[in-house]
Amino acid sequence: MTMKITVDLDGCTGCACCMMESPNVFDIDDETGQVIVLVENPGEELREEVERGIRSCPENVIVLETA
């Protein structure tokens, strides 16, 4: 199963909850203060971490698409 992470940057406030929950997948850009997706197409081994980061986002701007 292929996974892809997308983020609505217009809604991102840079609270860094995703980064704290999923440091291997998300980071915060020092200049913009917004989320950076480190692994756009994560493997199955990162699914739990990705989902944890998504659930932690108070703005609900991170989406995991699967195919």
Secondary structure as GFF3:
##gff-version 3
##sequence-region A 1 67
A	DSSP	beta_strand	3	7	.	.	.	ID=ss1
A	DSSP	alpha_helix	17	21	.	.	.	ID=ss2
A	DSSP	beta_strand	26	28	.	.	.	ID=ss3
A	DSSP	beta_strand	35	37	.	.	.	ID=ss4
A	DSSP	three_ten_helix	44	46	.	.	.	ID=ss5
A	DSSP	alpha_helix	47	56	.	.	.	ID=ss6
A	DSSP	beta_strand	62	66	.	.	.	ID=ss7
###
